Amino acid sequence: MRPLRSSLVPTLLAAALLTGSLSACAPLLIGGAAVGGALSYSDRRTTGAQLEDQSIELKAAPRFREAIGDRGHINVTSFNRTVLLTGEAPTEADKAAAEAAITKLENVRATLNELVVAPNSSLVDRSNDALITSKVKASYVDAKDIFANAYKVVTERGVVYLMGRVTEREADRGVAIARGVSGVTKVVKAFEIITEDELAGYRSKPAPPASPTPAR
């Protein structure tokens, strides 16, 4: 899959995951992103885009309930208003209905529907995926030539999906690192590509002032 470019509308497309529920045995997992403070500042999205991504993820659960009821296990991750759907849907019709429900949400500009038509994954499978995500993120932190917070990592059934606003160099390096993590079966690039000049612009921005310490 070719990386997405910021100048084009993507056609393909956690930190912690906030857990919602489609049913007691089919949870909806929503990829959260903290806004504010150092993490918000280091994020290459605008603050407005970060808030819109949070809103999209939070609004997904009721839309899925309307579209497919309690069927399926769907993970929703929004980055810069591009939505990645991963998990399982019982039928092709349910898979299509889930995507249609997301595209109707305000501020969604593109959707990458990676749902698999299959029975819901087991808790063991999901735990393994969470472990892989943690290992990929740790590998990014250990690497001294990339900025770990530039990547959003989602893992489903051993497949790692990488999102973020990165340069071609960062994209290639991020993929290479993820492929070297044990348990990873495939890496899918869902990046928005920026230029090195754009990256330099992010680096040149002054850091926000530290919050004053309250008097005791």
GUDREN-924569 format. One record per residue: x, y, z of N, C-alpha, C, O in turn; residue in one letter. Coordinates in steps of 0.05 Angstrom, whole numbers, plus 5000, padded with zeros to 4 digits. Example, Ala and Ser with C-alpha at 12.3 -4.5 7.8 and 13.67 -1.06 7.14 Angstrom:
REM residues 2
526448865156524649105156526449345156528549345169A525749555142527349795143525850015157526850235161S
//
This chain:
REM residues 216
501749765000500050005000501850255000503650275016M501250444982502850684981501950875004499650875011R503851035015503151215036501351435026501451515003P499551535044497751745037499252015037501052045053L498552195020499752455018497852665028495452655023R499052855043497353065055496053245034494053375040S497153245010495953414989493653274974492353394958S493253014981491152864968489152764988489952705011L486652734981484752614999485152315000484952184979V485852205023486451915024484051745018481751815025P484451535004482351344999482651095016480750945021T485151035024485650815042486650915069488651065072L485650855080487050865104487350585107488450485127L495450505433494150745432495550805455495351025466A500350985485498051095499495950885502496350655497A493550975511491450795521489250785501488950965485A487550575502485150545487482850575505482650455527L480850755497478450775513476550565504476050535480L475350415522473750185515470850235518469850295539T469350215495466450235495465349955491466849765496G462849935483461749665480459449665460457649825462S459649465441457349415424455549205437453149205433L456749035454455348845470457248745491459548815491S456248575509457948475530460348315519462448305531A459948185496462048015485463248135460465048015448C462348375451463348485427463948785431462448955423A466148845445466749125452467549295428468749195409P466949545430467949745411470249875424469949995445L472549875411474949995422475450255407475450265383L475850475422476150735410479050835416479750855440I480550895396483250985400483351275409482651455393G484151325434484051585445486651735440488751615435G486552005443488952165440488652405459486752555457A490552425477490452645496490952915482492652925464A489453115490489753385479490453565502489153575522V492553725498493353915519496153845529496953605528G497654045538500253995549502253915528501953975504G504353775537506553715520505753525497506753565475A503953325502503153145481501753285459502253225435L499953465466498553625446500453785429500153805405S502453905443504354075429506053915409506654005387Y506853665417508653505401507153375378508353285359S504453365379502853255358502953435333502753685336D503253315310503453475285500753555274500653685253R498653465286495953565278495453835292496753895312R493653985281492854225295491154145320490153925321T490954325339489354265363486454215355485154035366T485454365335482754315325482354045314480353915319G484353945299484153675287484253465308482853265306A485853505329485953315351483153295365482253075371Q481953515369479353515382477253385364475453245374L477453435338475553315319475953015319473952865317E478452915320478952635321477652505345476452285344D477952635368476752525392473752515390472452325398Q472552725378469652735375468752505356466752375362S470152465334469452255316469451985329467551825326I471551925345471751665359469551625379468451405381E468851845394466851815414464051785402462251655414L463551895379460951875366460551615351458351555342K462751465348462551225331460751005343459250885329A460850965370459450745382456450755377455350555368A455050975382452150975376451550945347449450825340P453251045329452751005300452950715292451450615276R454850565304455150285298452750125309451749945296F451750205332449450065343447050095325445449915321R446750345314444550385295444850225270442950135258E447350195261447850075235447849765236446649635219A449149645256449449355257448649235284449048995288I447449395301446649285327448949185344450949325346G448648945356450648835373452648655359454148505372D452548655333454248465318457048585313457348835309R459048425314461748505307463448615329462448675351G465948645324467948755342469548955325471048885308H469049215331470149425314471849625330471049725351I474249675320476049875331476050115313476150095289N475850355325475850605310478150775318478550835342V479750855298481951035304481851265283481851215259T481651515293481551745275484151905278484951965300S485351965255487752135256487452345234487252275210F487452595242487152815224484652785206484652845182N482552675219479952645207479752415186477852405170R481852255185481752005169481351775188482851745208T479351605183478451405202479251125193478751045171V480650985211481450715207479550525222479250555246L478350335208476550135220478049865220478849775199L478349745243479549485245477849305263476249405278T478249045260476648855276475148665258476048605236G472848575268471348375253468448455250467248575268E467348385227464448415221463448145212464847995198A460948065220459947805213459447755184459547535174P458747975169458047945141459248185125459948385137T459348145099460248365082458348605084459148835083E455748545087453748755090454248915115454049165115A454948785137455548925162458049095159458249315170D460048985145462549135141461949395126462949605133K460349375105459649605089457949805105458250045103A456049695121454349865138455950025158455350255164A457949895170459650025190461150255177461350475188A462250215153463650435139461750655132462450895135E459350585123457450795115456650965140456251205137A456450835163455750985187457951185194457251405203A460451115190462651295197462751525177463251755185I462351475152462651685132460551905136460852125125T458351845150456252045155456952225178455552425182K458952155194459752325216460952585207462352595187L460352795221461453065215464453055217465552935236E465853185198468753235198470352995188472753015185N469052765182470552535171471152595142469352645126V473752585135474452645107475052395091474852405066R475852175104476451925089476351695109476651735133A475851455098475651215114477350995102477350945078T478850855119480250605111478850375125479250345150L477350215110475850005122477449745121477549615100N478749675143480349435145478949215161480249035171E476349235164474849025178475048765163475048755138L475248545178475348275167472648135171471548155194V471548005151469147855154469847595167470847405154V469347575193470147335208468947355236467947555244A468947125251468047135279469847335295472047385288P468747425317470247615334472747485344472847245351N474847645346477447545356477147485386475347595399S478847315396478747235424480147445442481647615432S479647425468481047605486484047555486485647745490L484847315481487747245479488947395454491047505456V487547385432488447515408488747815413490647935405D486747935426486848225431489048295450490248505448R489548125470491748175488494448165474496248325479S494647975455497147955440497548205422499748305420N495348295411495448535394496348785411497948945402D495248805435496049025453498949005460500349215462A499948765464502848735470504548815447506548945450L503748735423505248815399505249115396507449235391I503049245400502949545399504849665418506349845412T504949555443506749665463509649625455511249805459S510249395443513049345435513849525412516149615411K512049575393512749755371513250035382515150165374V511550125399511850395411514450415426515950615424K515150205441517650205457520050215438522050335443A519850075415521950065396522350345383524650425378S520150495380520450765369521750945390523451115382Y521150905415522451065436525451005437527051185440V526150755434528950675435530550775411532950835413D529250805388530550905364531251195368529451355376A533651275363534551555368534251735344534751975345K533451615321533451775296530551845287530251955265D528551785304525751855297524451975322525451955344I522152105317520652215339518252035344516452015328F518251895367516351675372513451775371511651635362A512952025381510252125382509052195355506652255353N510652175334509652235307508052005296506652035276A508151765309506851535299504451445316504751445341Y502251385304500051255318500050965309500050905285K500050785328500350495323497750345331496750375353V496650195312494350025317494949745308496049705286V494349545324494949265317492349105318490849125337T491948945297489548765296490348505282491248505259E490048285297490748025287493648005277494247875257R495448145291498248145285499048335263501448365257G497148475250497648675230497948945243496149025258V500149085238500549345250499849565229500949565207V498149745237497349975221498750225232498650275256Y500150375215501550605224500350855211499950875187L499651045229498451295220500251525230501851485249M499951755219501551985227502252165204501952095181G503152415211504052605190507152585191508352705209R508252455172511152395173512352445145510952455125V515052475145516452495119516852215107516352015121T517652205082518151945069520351795085520151555089E522351935095524451815111523351695136524051475144R521651855150520551755175518651515170518551325186E517151525148515351305142516851045137516150835149A519051065121520550825116521850715141521950475146D522950895158524250805182522250685202522750485215R519850815204517850705222516950425214516450255231G516550385188515750125178517949915183517349695192V520449985178522649805182522849715211523249475217A522449905230522549835258520249655266520649455279I517849715257515449555263515749275253514949085266A516849245229517148975217519048805233518948555232R520848925248522748775264521748695291523248555306G519348765298518248695324516948415323515548355304V517548255343516547975343513547975345512348135359S512247795329509347775329508047925307505647885301G509448115294508248275273508248105247510348005238V505848075235505647915211505648095186506247995164T504848345189504648525166504548815176503648865198K505649005161505449285168504049435145504749415122V501949575152500349735133500850035138500450125160V501750175117502250455120499650615114498450585093K498950785133496650955129497451245136496051385150A499851325126501051575133499951805115498951755093F500252045125500152285109503052385107504352435127E503952405083506752475078507152775077505652915063I509052875093509753155093512553185082514052985080I513353425076516153475065518053515089517153565111T520553505083522653555103522453855112522953915135E521654025093521354315100519054345120519254505139D516854205116514654215135515454115162514754225183E517053895162518053795188519853995202519654025226L521554125187523254335199521554555211522354675231A519254615199517454815210516354735237516154905254G515754485240514754385266516954415287516454495310Y519454345279521654355298522354635307523354675329R521754835289522555105295520555255313521055475323S518155125317516155255334517155265363518155055373K516855495377517655505405515855335423513455305417P516955215443515455055462513555235478514355465484A511155135485509355295501510455345529511955175539P509855565541510855625569509855415588507555315586P511455355608510655165629508455285646508455525651A506555115655504455215672505655295699507355145710S504755515711505855595737505055395758502955275757P506855365777506355185800504555325820505255545829T502255215828500455345847501855395873503355225883P501355625885502555685911501255515933498855455933A502955425951501955265973501255435997500355326018R
//
